[in-house]
Amino acid sequence: MFASHFKGMSAATVGIRFKVTPAAKRQPAAERERILANPGFGKVFSEHMAVASWDRSRGWHDAEVLQYAPIPLDPGTSVLHYAQAVFEGLKAYRQQDGRIAVFRPEANAARFRRSARRLALPELPDQAFVDAIDVLVGLDADWVPSGPEHSLYLRPFMFASEVNLTVHPSDAVTFVLIASPSASYFPTGVKPVTVWLSEDFSRAAPGGTGAAKTGGNYAGSLLAQAQAAEQGCDQVVWLDAIEHRWVEEMGGMNLFFVFGSGATARLVTPELTGTLLPGITRDALLTLGKDLGYEVEEGRISVEQWRAESADGSLGAVFACGTAAVITPVGAAKSARGSWAVGDGKPGAITMRLRQALVDIQRGAAPDVHGWMHAIPLAD
């Protein structure tokens, strides 16, 4: 019964081609440049969006890149009631030679499919995911900023669009891709954050949706984030749901712990147990750490170990990583049982070396030996 319900939802079943309908009106160049000088994050959007529809009888159809516009929703649309939706986040970067490239879109496409599968949504073929990016960014290439650490943030998402209040996997689904120019996450330089270790709330439990990028995970985190702010902290750190002992994530970012220093340093990130999001940046840093000669490891870090080895100097640095900020240093931690500094409270040398190595690849300032950057085909 379960298998038959999802018959036809495989990513390999249908080829998708996006029809292009250019926007009738474009932003004047002077106004666009004014916006790109200080775009913030997620506040303004480029002129086009990609959309595609899916239903159980036809599969994927009506794929189009067209003018950015509101999406009308019936009050009975399923996603508004049962939150059957997934999304992704990735960036297009202006290269030093003026070209545009996107960081690891194939990896995001694969995670998008995994998230869709967990939320009982149809899997969008990887090639369609990448094609939508190619067409949209190609049309809106002028919206890719050239400022230091600026980028065009890409937000693909998929939601249950059937009008039906019955609790079931939606028989109609809509895919959308939008783009938003974004400024540097740290406009005044990379700043360490103070984190609050949440023991009252859990982000995800075994068997849940922690490994999927779905909005409900973020909605459930907001109260804990507010609690962190009340404690004078910038971010919340999630612990495992069973013992509230093992470190998992910081907000929506993966964590790394740097033990030792110099060439003998060891990088440890919490292992993927099914409750953590498998970050694309996390995966890249595991590879870059090896490239730079460090020992890297996926394992378990307890709160007790974090605190004790910060105190005795064994733990030199902690940082979080993700698409938005690349790397965010952690300078101090607090919990209901006390607080402690991490290292000297400043960004560690290894933290910043890893960050620069990744940013250089994304910007085209260093060789892309792993083939992570996907070039956007631009019209002549």
C-alpha positions in Angstrom: 0.0 0.0 0.0 2.8 2.4 1.0 4.9 1.7 -2.1 1.9 2.0 -4.5 1.0 5.3 -3.0 4.3 6.8 -4.1 4.4 5.2 -7.5 5.4 7.7 -10.2 7.1 10.1 -7.7 10.7 9.1 -8.5 13.0 11.8 -9.8 13.9 9.7 -12.8 10.3 9.4 -14.2 9.9 12.7 -16.0 12.1 15.1 -18.0 11.3 18.8 -17.4 12.0 21.8 -19.6 11.4 25.3 -18.4 9.6 27.6 -20.8 11.0 31.2 -20.5 8.6 34.2 -20.4 10.8 37.3 -19.7 9.5 40.0 -17.4 7.8 42.8 -19.2 9.4 45.4 -17.0 13.0 45.4 -15.6 14.4 47.4 -12.8 16.4 50.5 -14.1 20.1 49.8 -13.9 20.7 52.8 -11.6 18.1 51.6 -9.1 19.3 48.0 -9.2 22.9 49.2 -8.4 21.6 51.2 -5.5 19.9 48.1 -4.1 22.9 45.9 -4.7 25.1 48.3 -2.7 23.3 47.3 0.5 20.8 44.5 -0.2 20.6 43.0 3.3 19.4 39.5 3.4 16.1 38.1 2.0 14.5 41.6 1.6 14.6 42.2 -2.1 14.2 39.8 -5.0 15.3 39.6 -8.6 12.7 40.0 -11.4 12.1 36.3 -12.3 11.0 33.1 -10.6 10.9 29.5 -11.7 7.7 27.5 -11.1 6.6 23.9 -11.9 3.5 21.9 -11.0 3.0 18.3 -10.1 -0.1 16.2 -9.7 -0.5 12.5 -9.2 -1.9 11.8 -12.7 0.3 14.0 -14.8 3.6 14.1 -12.9 5.7 17.3 -13.4 4.3 19.8 -15.9 3.9 23.5 -16.7 7.5 24.4 -15.9 8.2 28.0 -16.6 10.5 30.9 -15.7 8.5 34.1 -15.6 8.1 37.4 -13.8 8.4 37.4 -10.0 4.9 37.8 -8.6 2.7 36.8 -5.6 1.4 33.2 -5.5 -2.4 33.1 -4.9 -3.5 30.4 -2.4 -7.0 29.2 -1.6 -7.6 29.3 2.2 -8.0 25.5 2.0 -4.6 24.9 0.5 -3.1 21.9 2.3 0.3 23.4 3.1 -1.3 26.2 5.2 -2.8 23.5 7.5 -0.4 20.6 7.6 3.0 22.2 6.7 3.9 19.7 3.9 6.8 21.7 2.4 10.6 21.6 2.0 13.1 24.2 0.8 16.8 24.7 0.0 19.3 27.5 0.2 22.4 28.0 -2.0 24.3 30.9 -3.6 25.5 32.2 -6.9 28.8 34.1 -6.8 30.4 36.7 -9.1 33.8 35.3 -10.0 36.9 37.3 -10.2 36.8 37.1 -14.0 33.2 38.3 -14.1 31.6 35.0 -14.7 28.8 33.6 -12.4 29.0 30.2 -10.6 26.8 28.4 -8.1 28.3 26.4 -5.2 27.4 22.7 -5.4 23.9 22.8 -6.8 23.9 19.1 -7.4 24.4 18.5 -3.7 21.5 20.7 -2.9 19.4 19.0 -5.5 20.0 15.6 -3.9 19.2 16.9 -0.4 16.0 18.5 -1.8 14.9 15.1 -3.1 15.7 13.5 0.3 13.7 16.1 2.1 10.8 15.7 -0.3 10.8 12.0 0.2 10.7 12.4 4.0 7.8 14.8 3.7 5.9 12.6 1.3 6.4 15.0 -1.6 7.3 14.1 -5.2 11.0 14.2 -6.0 12.1 16.9 -8.4 14.7 15.5 -10.8 18.2 16.8 -10.1 18.7 18.1 -13.6 15.4 20.1 -13.4 16.6 21.6 -10.1 19.9 22.7 -11.8 18.2 23.8 -15.0 15.8 26.1 -13.1 18.9 27.7 -11.5 20.7 28.0 -14.9 17.7 29.7 -16.5 16.7 32.0 -13.6 20.3 33.2 -12.8 21.0 33.6 -16.5 18.1 35.9 -16.9 18.8 37.8 -13.7 22.6 37.8 -14.0 22.7 41.6 -13.4 21.3 40.9 -9.8 24.4 38.9 -8.8 26.4 41.5 -6.7 30.2 42.0 -7.1 30.8 43.4 -3.7 33.1 41.5 -1.2 31.3 38.5 0.1 28.0 39.6 -1.6 26.1 36.9 -3.5 22.8 36.0 -5.0 20.9 33.8 -2.6 18.8 31.1 -4.2 15.7 29.7 -2.5 14.1 26.7 -4.1 11.0 25.4 -2.3 8.1 22.9 -2.8 4.8 22.8 -1.1 1.5 20.9 -1.0 -0.9 23.0 -3.2 -3.9 20.7 -3.2 -7.1 22.4 -1.8 -8.2 19.7 0.6 -8.4 19.6 4.4 -8.0 15.8 4.6 -4.8 14.8 6.2 -2.9 12.9 3.5 0.1 13.4 1.1 -1.0 16.1 -1.3 -2.1 15.1 -4.8 -1.0 18.5 -6.1 2.4 20.2 -5.5 4.1 23.4 -6.6 7.8 24.0 -7.0 9.2 27.5 -6.9 12.7 29.1 -7.2 13.3 32.7 -6.2 16.5 34.7 -6.0 17.6 37.4 -3.5 20.8 39.5 -3.6 22.4 39.3 -0.2 25.1 41.3 1.6 27.9 40.0 3.8 26.6 38.2 6.9 29.3 40.0 8.9 29.4 43.6 7.4 31.9 44.8 10.1 34.0 41.7 10.0 33.7 38.1 11.3 32.4 38.2 14.9 32.2 35.3 17.4 28.8 34.6 18.8 27.7 33.5 22.3 25.4 30.5 22.3 22.8 29.2 24.7 22.6 25.4 25.2 18.9 24.6 25.2 17.8 21.9 27.7 14.1 22.8 27.7 13.5 22.2 24.0 14.6 19.8 21.3 15.0 20.5 17.6 14.5 16.9 16.4 14.1 13.4 17.7 15.2 10.0 16.2 12.7 9.1 13.5 11.6 12.7 13.0 12.3 15.2 10.3 15.7 16.5 11.6 17.6 15.5 8.5 15.0 17.1 6.2 15.1 20.9 5.4 11.5 21.6 6.2 10.0 24.8 7.6 8.4 23.1 10.6 11.9 22.4 12.0 12.6 26.1 12.0 9.2 27.1 13.4 9.7 24.8 16.3 13.1 26.5 17.0 11.9 30.0 17.4 10.8 29.8 21.0 14.2 28.4 22.0 15.9 31.1 20.0 13.9 33.7 21.9 15.0 32.1 25.1 18.6 32.3 24.0 18.1 36.1 23.4 16.7 36.5 26.9 19.9 34.9 28.2 22.0 37.5 26.3 23.0 35.0 23.6 23.1 35.3 19.8 22.1 31.7 19.0 20.7 28.5 20.4 22.7 25.2 20.4 20.6 22.1 20.1 21.3 19.0 22.2 20.0 15.5 21.6 16.4 14.9 22.4 16.9 11.9 24.7 19.6 12.8 27.1 20.1 16.5 26.4 23.8 15.8 26.6 25.1 15.4 23.1 25.7 18.5 21.0 23.9 18.6 17.6 23.5 21.9 15.8 23.6 25.7 16.3 20.4 27.2 15.1 20.2 26.1 11.5 23.9 25.5 11.2 26.3 22.6 11.7 29.0 22.8 14.3 32.8 22.0 14.3 35.1 21.6 17.2 38.9 22.3 16.8 41.1 20.3 19.2 44.7 21.3 19.5 46.4 23.8 17.2 48.7 24.1 14.2 49.4 21.3 11.9 48.3 18.7 14.4 44.9 20.1 15.0 41.9 17.8 14.8 38.5 18.9 13.5 35.4 17.1 14.9 31.8 17.6 13.8 28.8 15.9 15.3 28.0 12.7 13.3 24.8 12.5 11.2 22.5 10.4 13.3 19.3 11.2 11.4 18.4 14.2 13.7 20.9 16.6 12.1 20.7 18.4 8.8 23.5 17.1 6.5 25.0 20.5 5.6 26.5 21.1 2.2 29.0 23.5 3.7 29.7 20.9 6.5 30.6 18.3 3.9 32.8 20.8 2.0 34.7 21.7 5.2 35.4 18.0 6.0 37.1 17.8 2.6 38.9 21.1 2.9 40.1 20.2 6.4 41.8 17.1 4.9 43.2 19.2 2.0 44.8 21.5 4.5 46.4 18.6 6.4 44.2 18.5 9.5 42.8 15.3 11.0 39.0 15.4 10.5 36.4 13.3 12.2 32.6 12.8 12.6 31.8 11.9 16.2 30.0 12.8 19.3 30.7 15.8 21.5 29.1 16.0 25.0 28.4 19.3 26.8 30.7 18.0 29.6 33.6 17.5 27.2 33.0 20.9 25.5 33.1 22.7 28.9 36.0 20.7 30.4 38.3 20.9 27.3 37.6 24.6 26.9 38.8 25.0 30.4 42.0 23.0 30.1 42.8 24.5 26.7 42.5 21.2 24.7 39.6 22.7 22.7 41.0 25.7 20.8 38.0 26.8 18.8 34.4 26.1 17.9 32.6 27.3 14.8 29.3 26.9 13.0 28.9 26.6 9.3 26.2 27.1 6.7 25.3 28.8 3.4 24.5 32.2 4.8 27.6 33.0 6.9 30.0 30.2 5.6 31.6 30.0 9.0 30.5 31.7 12.3 33.0 31.4 15.2 31.6 30.6 18.7 33.3 32.7 21.4 31.4 31.6 24.5 28.7 29.2 25.6 26.0 29.4 28.3 23.6 27.0 29.9 21.5 26.8 33.0 24.5 25.2 34.7 27.0 27.9 33.9 29.0 29.6 31.2 32.5 29.4 29.7 34.7 30.9 27.0 35.9 29.0 24.0 39.6 29.6 23.4 40.5 33.3 23.8 37.0 34.3 22.7 38.2 35.4 19.3 38.0 33.7 15.9 40.7 30.9 15.8 43.4 30.8 13.2 42.3 27.5 11.9 38.6 28.6 11.8 39.6 31.6 9.7 42.0 29.6 7.5 39.1 27.2 6.6 36.7 30.1 6.0 39.1 31.8 3.6 39.9 28.6 1.8 36.2 28.0 1.1 35.4 31.6 0.2 38.4 31.7 -2.3 37.0 28.7 -4.1 33.5 30.2 -4.2 34.8 33.5 -5.6 37.1 31.9 -8.1 40.3 33.1 -6.4 41.5 29.5 -5.8 41.5 26.4 -7.9 38.3 24.4 -7.8 40.0 21.0 -7.6 36.8 19.2 -6.4 34.5 20.6 -9.1 32.2 22.3 -6.7 31.5 25.4 -8.7 28.8 25.2 -11.4 29.2 27.8 -14.1 26.0 29.6 -15.2 25.6 29.7 -19.0 25.0 33.4 -19.9 23.6 34.8 -23.1 26.1 36.6 -25.4 
